[in-house]
Structures are given as structure tokens and as C-alpha cells.
Amino acid sequence: MFSNSFFMPKNQHDAYKSFFEYLELEKKNSRHTITAYRADLYSFADFILSEYDQADLKEVNYPMLRSWVVHLVDTGLSNNSVNRKISSLKAYYRFLQKTRQLEISPLAKHRALKTNKKLQIPFSEGEVGAALETVEAEGFEGLRDKLMVELFYSTGIRRSELIGIKLGNMNFSAGILKVQGKGNKERIIPLLASVAATAGAYLEERKAVENANSQGYFFLTAKGVKMYDSLVYRTINNYFRGISSKLKKSPHILRHSFATHLLNQGAHLNAVKELLGHSSLAATQVYTHNSMAELNKVYKNAHPRNRKKGYD
């Protein structure tokens, strides 16, 4: 196990510092992302120093880097996790190229390890409806929890985006919600009247727990402080535990359900892309897998050749 406390020449330390500042100030990456990049970079640097007595990552070649990949696999790390760590190094070497500290990245010809893409099964419309009807929404926590489910399902926002909502981000009269997405990209999402009604009722209850530590965040814990990841996850999981037999019952599955159900009802892929805050259609297309059966049924019922010959 490597220590993360290796001797680092000053110029290399400065390169790391500049890289992390670049991620924060220019790339607008989240604190969580920067922390992960830092851990991956330091782990790699420790390995290279220990195995090759090389402290300067600009002098690393691909065989050295490949031996780190082999080491990670040998420790039992999944291919997905190894690929994520390699992504951190790619970002660092792109930075060195961008700042003209390096001409060619040692990762230039690297191919990601093969992974099995797991198809995440969304909740059915019936399951979402049953979850919202089954749980009584009373008091501060009851209304807050119901609102979180409604927002995830009606807007498709990410868990981090929900946690980051401020009081001024929700405009009831205009029926819109403003969220801060990945890379600090802001987007506007329509707000259903029913969700706005739940939000209004929640805000009345919220007044009783708000305090100096609330910092204007919309969703609060019972102690009046900003919500946190594990509490949001537990809330969604508890809501669907008695409703759905699906293995995963998370905020992301509700986001997945939002996209799938919209596509099932004929929403355009580009529109869903914008609502989800994806930077490319490729990221949105993953949701089309679960809607193919519905699209196939619509196609067969609607196509004139199929209807004319009565093949359905």
C-alpha cells in the first residue's frame, strides 16, 4: 500500500497545485471530483516513485503507466474503477499539454479496460405513483421527503443538484426551477403545478427548522442544515422499499425513470437531453434502451404499412 506522502520536488508540487486550481477555477469541477483526482494522482505518483524511483510525472512513459494499471487490477479493483483512475491521469496530462509542459501524453495510445455496462432498470409509472400515494406527507420531514421524490421524478435532476437548490432558485409564479449542474452549468427546468403546491406546503413547515446555519438552502435536515448525500439516498430508498422489488432504489433510478417515461410518451431525445443537462446526445441515448419496447409498439400501431396489412 502506498503512502501518499512521498517526497515531491518543488516544481512538481507547483504543477499539481496549478492543476487543481485549473480544475476548480477554469473547469468548474466539484470539490468531490477534485478530491478524487487528487487521490488518484497522488496514488499514481507514489507508485511511480516506489517502483521506478521517478518523482517527475512528466518523465513517465506508457510501460510505467501500464504497470500501474496491472497493479490496480491485481489488487482486485474493478475495470470501471481502474478506468476512472486513468481518467484522472488523462485530465492531468491534458493539463500539462495545454500549459505546454508536455508535448505528448504517455496515455495517447491507451485503451480503456473492457467493462460490462449494467442496464439500470427504471421504476414503472405505477411504482412511482404508488410510492407517492402510499406515504403520508405530513409535517416538515413528510412534506420534504415527498417533495424530493416529486422533484426527482418530475425534473430528472441529479442528487447533487437537488441538494444545491437555494430558496431563490424556485420561481412559483413562472413555474420554473433553476439548478446548477455539472461544471457549474446552469439550466432552467419547468415545474409542474402539483410539485409547486407541495413545495409551497413544505416551505411553510421549513420555517420552523430554519436557523443561522441553513445558508439559504431549500432542502434542510431536521436540524435546519443543508441536506447531505446519504440522507437523500436513504429517503428515496425508504420510499420505494415496500413498493418496488428492483435491486436499486436510488435518486439516480428516479432520474432514469424520468427520462425513460418521457421517451415512452414520445418526447424528443434532444428535449430530454436539455432537461437532464447532458452535454451530448450520447449520454442521453442510454435511456432509450428501456423505452425501445414502447417505441416498437407505437411504431407498429402507427406505421401505415403495418396498419394496412393488419400485421399487429
N, C-alpha and C positions, 0 to 999 in steps of 0.2 A: 504493500500500500504506500503510495507516495504522499509526501507531507504537505505540499502546497506552501512550503516555507523555504524554498530554495534560494541560493544566492543569485541575485539578479544584477547585472551591470546597469549602471545608471541610465545609459542610453536606451536599453531595453525596457526598463521601468517607465521611462518617459513615453516610449512607443505604446505601451499598454495604457497608460493614463490618457494619452491623446485618443486612443481607440475608444475607450469607454466614454470619454467626453463627446466624441463623434456620434456614438450610438444614442446618447442622451439628448444632445442639443440639435444635431442635424437629422438623424434618422428618427428621432422622437420615440425610441423604443421604451417599453415599460421597465420599471425597476426590476420586475420579475425576470424579464428577458435578459437584461444586463447582468443580473446576478448569475443566471445560467451560463451566459457567455464567459463571464469571468472565471467561474468554476471549471469550465471545460478547457479554457486557455491555460490556466494555471496547472491543471492536471496533465495536459499535454507537455507543457514546459518542464514540469518535474520529471516526466518520463524521459524526455529527450536528454535532459541533463544527467539523469541517473544512468541511462543506457549508453549514451554516446558522448558524454562529457561536453555537450554543446549547450551553451547558455543563450545563444542568439538564434531566435526562431527564423530569422531571415536566411540563415545558412542551412536550414533543414532541406533535405531532398525527399523525393517521394518514397524510396525504400524505407527511410526512417519513419515516415508517417504511416506507411503500410504496416510496419511492425507494431505501432501503437494500436492500429485497428485490430490486429491479430491478438494483441494483449487484452484488449477490451472484450473481444469475443470469448477468449479463454476464461475470463472472469465470470462468464455467464450472462453478460449484458445482451439484451435482445438486439436484433438488427435495427429495429426502429430507434432504439436509444443510441446505438453507435452512429447511425446516420444523423441524428440530431446533434451529437457532439461534433461530427465532421462539419455540419452546417455552421457551427460557431467558428471553427477554424477557417472555413471559406470566407466568412464575413471579415475575419481579421486580415487574411491575406489580400482580400479585395481592398481593404483599407490601405494596406501597405502599397499596393499598386496605385491606388487613387492618389496617395500622397507622394508618389514617385520614390518610395523607399525600396521598392522591389519591382523588377521587370516582369518576371514570370512566376506565377504561383506554383508551389510544389503540388498543388491539388488540381492543376489544369486538366489532367487526363484521368482523374479519379472518377470511378463509377460507384454510385451508391449501392449498398448491400441490398439484395432482394428481400422484400417483405411481403407478407400476406396481408392484403387490405381487408380489414374486417368490415363487413357491411352492417352499419348500425340501423337497427330496426326502430322506426318511429312509433309513437303511440298512435292508436287509431283515433278517429274523431270521437267515437263513442267513449273511449277511455278518458280522453281529456274532459269531455262533458260530464262523465260520471264523477271524476275527481273533483270538479268544481261544484257539483251538486251535493256530494256526499259530506264534505267537510263544512261545518258551520263556521261562518265568518262573523265572529263576534269579538268585540274588544280590540285593543291595539294589535296584538300578535295575530289574532284570527284574520283581521282585515289585511294586515301587512302580508301574511303568507298567501292569502287568496290573490291579492294584487300581484304578487311576484309571479304566480302561476299564470295569471291572465296576461301579464306583460310579456313573459317569455313566449307564450303561445300566440299572442296577437301581434307581436312586433318582430320576433325572431332575434332579439338582441342577445349578446353574449353575457355570461355571468359577470365579467369584469365591467361591462358597460352598465349593467343594472346597478351594481354596487356604486359606480361612479356618478349616478344621476344626482344632480343638485336640485334644490327647490325651484330654481328659475328655469330648469330645463323642460318643464311640463307646462304647456300652454293650453289650458282647458277651453278657452273661447275659440281658439284657432283649431283645436283638436289635433295638436302635433306634439311630438316628443323629440327632443334634441339629445343625441348621445355622442360621446367621444369614443371613437373606435380605435382600431389598431393604428399605430403610427400617429396618434392624436388627430386622426381624420374625423371631422365632424359630419354627421348626417342627420337629416330630418326624416322622421317616420310618422305616418298617420296614426292617430289614436282613436280607437273605437269609442263610441259614446258610452257603452256599457263599462268599459275599462276606466274611462274618465269618472264615471259615477262611483266606482269602487275606490278610485284614488281620492276623490273628494271626501268620502266617508273615512278613509284611512287618515287623511290629513287632520281631521277633527280629533281623532284618537291620538295622533302623533304629538299634539301639543302638550299632552300630559307627561311625556317622557323626554321631550327636547330639553337640552341643557347647554352649557357653555362648550361642551366637548362635541356637540353634534356637527359643528362646522358647516351647517347648511346642507348636509346630505339628506336626500329624500328618504331613503330607507335606513332605519335605525334599529339597533338591538333594544331589548327591554331596558337596558341601562342608558339609553339615549346616545349611544355612539354609533359610528359608521358600521354597517354590516360587513361581514367577512366571508371569505370563500366557503369554508367548511359549513358555516351555518346556512348559507343559501343552498348548498348541496343537500344537507340533511333535510331541509324544509321540503324541497321538491321530492326527494326520495320518500319521505314520510307520507306525502300527499298521495303518491301512486303505489305505495307498498301493498295496500289492500285492493287495489283496482286492477293493476296490470301484472302479468306473470313474466314480463320481459326482464332479462337479466339486468340491463342498465336502466336506471330511473334517475336521470340527471338533468340539469338545466340544458345541457347540450342536446339531449334527446328531444326536449321541448322545442329547441331551435330547429332541430332536424324535422320535427313534426310540422312546424310552421311552414317550412319550405316545401315539404312533400305535399301537404294538403293544398297549398296554393297551386302547385303544379298540377295536382289531380283535378282541380277545378278550372284549369285552363289558363292560369296566369302565365305571362310570357317570361321566359328564362331571364331575359335582361332586367325585367322589373324585379324579379326575386333577387337577382344579383345586387341591385341597388339597395333593396331593403335590408339585405344581410350585411352589406358593407364589404363585399368581396372586391378585390382589385382586378380579378379576371373571371371570365366565364368558366374557366377550367375548374375553379374552386366550387362553383355553384352546380356544375354538372353532376357532381357526386350524388346530389339529391334526386336526380332523375331516375336512378335505378329503382327506387321504391315506387315511383309513380308510373313505371312502364306498363304494368298490368292495367291500370286505369286508363292510360293513354291508348293502349291497344284496344280496349273496349270501346272508347269514344271513336277511335278511328274506324273500327268495323261497323259501328252503328251509323256513322256519318258519311262514309265514302259511298258515292253514288253507284259505283260498280258492284260493291258488296250488297247494298240495299236492293238494287235492281234484280240481282240474281238470287237473293234470299239465302245467302251462304251463312248468315249468322244463326 
